[in-house]
Amino acid sequence: MSGRSIGIIGAGLAGLACADLLAKRGFHPVVFDKGRGIGGRLATRRTAAGFQFDHGAQFVTAKTAGFGEVLSQAREAGVAGNWSTADRNVTVGVPSMNAIAKSLAAGLDIRLNTRVTKIWETANGWQIADSETETPFDRLVIAVPQPQAVDLIGKDHPLAAEIAHVTMSPCWTLMAAFPEHLRAPFSSRRAPDSCLAWVALNSSKPERPDKNSWVVQASADWSARNLDRDPDDVARELLLRLCGDLRFEPTSALHVAAHRWRYAKVETPYGKPFCRSASGTLYLGGDWCLDARAEAAWTSGVAIAEDLLEHLDAK
Ligand SMILES: Cc1cc2nc3c(=O)[nH]c(=O)nc-3n(C[C@H](O)[C@H](O)[C@H](O)COP(=O)(O)OP(=O)(O)OC[C@H]3O[C@@H](n4cnc5c(N)ncnc54)[C@H](O)[C@@H]3O)c2cc1C
């Protein structure tokens, strides 16, 4: 439609929700992501031995009708299911958390393994560069965590000051697997005030491999205090703590790894669904605009697409 090219940096839920709506209205957005797979923090790690860990978002919930509809469509399509935690019923992607993101990505032009290293404004819009190519766009959407958005636009860009109050906390995540015969006293536990703020038996979620695989999230405080430690060292410490709680022998672990999320959860959101430059050609969005939840990312992405459609249609 109409010669208006749109580039989107980030194939997390925000970037994909934006691209999905634009594509449905006849545009051909191009989505770039530095990762090997889509979904961003809706992430799943699989090992050669067949263990699987949702090491990012654990589940999703919907407060709005719009995201509720996305989740019920995902359930109908067989890419989402129900999971009962210790204290609530929630929705998870099946067979992995990123299945929900993948369901929005069908038919989109997504360039993976492509880290955008530089962007700059031109007379007609924006130019973006990765290590190999430069591509011009009339409109640019940056749907990445706020600190990474500031890295791209530069600290001196007026939008950097506009979003400077946003804060995000880190999260060290442990992935650990044990022999089948070991049985734990619980399958999920939330304890926000302790070092192990969240512990879950990944295989208690629907349609996961029937393995004794666990995901542990350290608290934001512990993660911040230990942020720059060696991942193997962090994995060892979190494993000892987990095994104490599960009453497993640490030496029985069959797989142990830690993942550092530098920008995991939004602490202070921007306060509006997205941020737009004075020229109207650059948009910043993501969960950090609204809340520390996947739904906030989707809401932000859709709001950007609606604003783009309104302004592009008016041309
Ligand atoms: C450990 C953890 C637990 C969580 N638990 C929950 C939960 O239980 N429930 C819930 O609702 N939410 C949870 N969340 C939050 C949820 O995952 C996020 O709110 C949501 O996934 C954010 O989506 P997004 O699109 O805004 O950003 P992201 O998912 O971070 O997507 C941004 C994408 O941009 C890409 N990118 C960044 N920079 C560049 C660049 N320069 N070039 C190209 N690509 C780039 C990244 O690779 C990434 O794929 C959790 C998050 C974490 C980390």
PDBQT file of the ligand as one rigid body, heavy atoms in Angstrom, charges set to zero:
ROOT
HETATM    1  C1  LIG A 401      12.780 -13.731  33.384  1.00  0.00    +0.000 C 
HETATM    2  C2  LIG A 401      11.515 -13.054  32.897  1.00  0.00    +0.000 A 
HETATM    3  C3  LIG A 401      10.292 -13.467  33.399  1.00  0.00    +0.000 A 
HETATM    4  C4  LIG A 401       9.110 -12.872  32.951  1.00  0.00    +0.000 A 
HETATM    5  N1  LIG A 401       7.917 -13.348  33.396  1.00  0.00    +0.000 NA
HETATM    6  C5  LIG A 401       6.778 -12.871  32.855  1.00  0.00    +0.000 A 
HETATM    7  C6  LIG A 401       5.533 -13.482  33.154  1.00  0.00    +0.000 A 
HETATM    8  O1  LIG A 401       5.452 -14.494  33.849  1.00  0.00    +0.000 OA
HETATM    9  N2  LIG A 401       4.403 -12.938  32.586  1.00  0.00    +0.000 N 
HETATM   10  C7  LIG A 401       4.457 -11.855  31.757  1.00  0.00    +0.000 A 
HETATM   11  O2  LIG A 401       3.408 -11.413  31.263  1.00  0.00    +0.000 OA
HETATM   12  N3  LIG A 401       5.630 -11.270  31.446  1.00  0.00    +0.000 NA
HETATM   13  C8  LIG A 401       6.778 -11.757  31.962  1.00  0.00    +0.000 A 
HETATM   14  N4  LIG A 401       7.982 -11.201  31.618  1.00  0.00    +0.000 N 
HETATM   15  C9  LIG A 401       7.979  -9.990  30.793  1.00  0.00    +0.000 C 
HETATM   16  C10 LIG A 401       7.689 -10.295  29.310  1.00  0.00    +0.000 C 
HETATM   17  O3  LIG A 401       8.565 -11.295  28.865  1.00  0.00    +0.000 OA
HETATM   18  C11 LIG A 401       7.902  -9.017  28.524  1.00  0.00    +0.000 C 
HETATM   19  O4  LIG A 401       7.023  -8.024  29.043  1.00  0.00    +0.000 OA
HETATM   20  C12 LIG A 401       7.650  -9.108  27.019  1.00  0.00    +0.000 C 
HETATM   21  O5  LIG A 401       8.049 -10.340  26.496  1.00  0.00    +0.000 OA
HETATM   22  C13 LIG A 401       8.393  -7.948  26.374  1.00  0.00    +0.000 C 
HETATM   23  O6  LIG A 401       8.168  -7.928  24.969  1.00  0.00    +0.000 OA
HETATM   24  P1  LIG A 401       8.831  -6.757  24.103  1.00  0.00    +0.000 P 
HETATM   25  O7  LIG A 401       8.458  -7.019  22.696  1.00  0.00    +0.000 OA
HETATM   26  O8  LIG A 401       8.480  -5.440  24.691  1.00  0.00    +0.000 OA
HETATM   27  O9  LIG A 401      10.409  -6.910  24.307  1.00  0.00    +0.000 OA
HETATM   28  P2  LIG A 401      11.362  -8.151  24.029  1.00  0.00    +0.000 P 
HETATM   29  O10 LIG A 401      10.641  -9.420  24.183  1.00  0.00    +0.000 OA
HETATM   30  O11 LIG A 401      12.574  -7.917  24.866  1.00  0.00    +0.000 OA
HETATM   31  O12 LIG A 401      11.745  -8.013  22.477  1.00  0.00    +0.000 OA
HETATM   32  C14 LIG A 401      12.732  -7.119  22.037  1.00  0.00    +0.000 C 
HETATM   33  C15 LIG A 401      13.480  -7.773  20.889  1.00  0.00    +0.000 C 
HETATM   34  O13 LIG A 401      14.377  -6.802  20.347  1.00  0.00    +0.000 OA
HETATM   35  C16 LIG A 401      15.550  -7.461  19.942  1.00  0.00    +0.000 C 
HETATM   36  N5  LIG A 401      16.601  -6.448  19.859  1.00  0.00    +0.000 N 
HETATM   37  C17 LIG A 401      17.103  -5.663  20.851  1.00  0.00    +0.000 A 
HETATM   38  N6  LIG A 401      18.034  -4.825  20.360  1.00  0.00    +0.000 NA
HETATM   39  C18 LIG A 401      18.152  -5.088  19.038  1.00  0.00    +0.000 A 
HETATM   40  C19 LIG A 401      18.951  -4.561  17.975  1.00  0.00    +0.000 A 
HETATM   41  N7  LIG A 401      19.848  -3.569  18.185  1.00  0.00    +0.000 N 
HETATM   42  N8  LIG A 401      18.815  -5.072  16.727  1.00  0.00    +0.000 NA
HETATM   43  C20 LIG A 401      17.922  -6.080  16.475  1.00  0.00    +0.000 A 
HETATM   44  N9  LIG A 401      17.138  -6.613  17.454  1.00  0.00    +0.000 NA
HETATM   45  C21 LIG A 401      17.245  -6.116  18.701  1.00  0.00    +0.000 A 
HETATM   46  C22 LIG A 401      15.773  -8.528  20.996  1.00  0.00    +0.000 C 
HETATM   47  O14 LIG A 401      16.561  -9.590  20.484  1.00  0.00    +0.000 OA
HETATM   48  C23 LIG A 401      14.333  -8.962  21.314  1.00  0.00    +0.000 C 
HETATM   49  O15 LIG A 401      13.956 -10.102  20.558  1.00  0.00    +0.000 OA
HETATM   50  C24 LIG A 401       9.165 -11.795  32.023  1.00  0.00    +0.000 A 
HETATM   51  C25 LIG A 401      10.411 -11.390  31.513  1.00  0.00    +0.000 A 
HETATM   52  C26 LIG A 401      11.571 -12.023  31.947  1.00  0.00    +0.000 A 
HETATM   53  C27 LIG A 401      12.889 -11.626  31.354  1.00  0.00    +0.000 C 
ENDROOT
TORSDOF 0
